[in-house]
Amino acid sequence: MGLLSAAAVCVVRGADRMSQWTSKRGPRTFYKSRGAKGTGVHARGGKFVLVKEMVPELVVPELTGFKLKPYVNYRAPEGTDTPLTAEQLFREAVAPAIEKDFRDGTFDPEKLEKYGFEPTQEGKLFQLYPKNFAR
């Protein structure tokens, strides 16, 4: 191999790294698009079988009469709302119902499930304090 042929090989290898990225150069799961996944499977004989469950379903709300625009300017001032604490959430959501029942004389401290209290986290997907919680 001569000097010129070795230089040509280096140039070609470097050009290969810089060439256009196509689906032939990527893994089997790479589709040259905007990250869209396949909506079916390839069957025997080169046929494509569309799987209804794999087709994305877009749910668009009814926006007639909606006054807000879809764009928010980056120069818009930040909101003045403070983060909601647990105490504020309790006072706004649960406390009025407890006070009403207390005034009516129907409040029972043994039946707090009526107000959303859950004594145990069993069966919950996201538990507040799971058993494997690092302490």
N, C-alpha and C positions, 0 to 999 in steps of 0.2 A: 504494500500500500504506500503510495507516494505521498508527498507532502500536500499536494493539491487535493488529492482524493480524501485525505484525512480532514483537511479544512472543510471540504464540501460536506462530509459526514457531520461535522460539528455544527455547521450552519443549518443543515437539514434537521438535525435533532432539536436544535434551538427553535427553529421555525415550527416544528411539530408541537412544541410546548406552547407556542404563541398562536397556534391556529385556532379556528373557530370551534367553540365547544358545542358538540352535537350529541344526540341521543346514542350515537354509535360509540362515542368515547366514554360515556358515563356508565354507571351500573345498570342492571336490568330494570330497576324501579324508576329510573330517571326518564321523565317525559319533558321534552323541550317545550315548556309552556310556563305559565305563571304558577307552578306548583299544583296544578290540577291533578287529581287522582283519576285513575281509570274508572269507568262506569260499567264495566262488564269483564268478561273473560274471553280468551281466545279458545275456541273449541277445535275439534279435529277438522281437517280439511280447510283450515285457514278462515273459518267463519268466526265472527264476533258475536257473542251472546250478551245482550244487554241485561243486566241484573237490576231490577226495579229498585231494590233496597240500596243500591250503590249510587243511584242518581240523586244529586243534592236537590233538596226542596227548599226554595227560597220563600220565606214568610215575610210579606211586606205589609205593614199596617196601613190603614186608611188614613190619608193625610189631607183630605179636603178640608179647607178652612183653617189649616195649621199655619200660624203666623210666623214661626221661627224659621230662619234660614238654615240650610245644612252646613254652612261654613262659619267657623268662629275665627275671627281675626286674632293673630298672635299678639296684637297690641291691646287686646281687650283687658280691662282691669281685672285683677283677681277677685274672687268672691269674698264676701265678708262673713260667711257662715263659719262658725267654729265647729270642730268635730264634735259629734254627738257622743256623750259619755253614757255609761250604763245607768247612772242615776237619772240623767235627763230622760233617757228612753223609758225608764220605769215610771217617772212622774208624768210623762205624756201619754203612755199607752196603757198602763195597768192601774196606776193609782186612782184615776177617776172611777173606775169600776169597783175597786175595793172600797173607796169612800162612800159610794152610792149604796153598796150592799151593807156597809157598816151603819149608815144612817137609817136604812130600812130595817135593820135587825136581822138580815139574812146571811150575814158573813159567818162562815165556818172555817176556822183555821185548819181543819183536817181536810178540806176540799180545795186546796190551792191549785189543783189542775185546771179548775175553771178559769183561772187567770193566766194560764200558760206555764205554770211552774211544773217542772218535771223532776221528781225525786231521784230518778236513776237515768243513766245514760245508756243503758243496755239496748241493743238493737239499733243504735244510731250509727249512721255512716261516719260522721265526724263527731267524735266524742270530745267533751270539754277536757277531761283528764283521762286519757287512755291509759291502760295498764303499762304500756311500754314507754310512757312519758319519762324522759330523762330528767332526773332531779339532781 
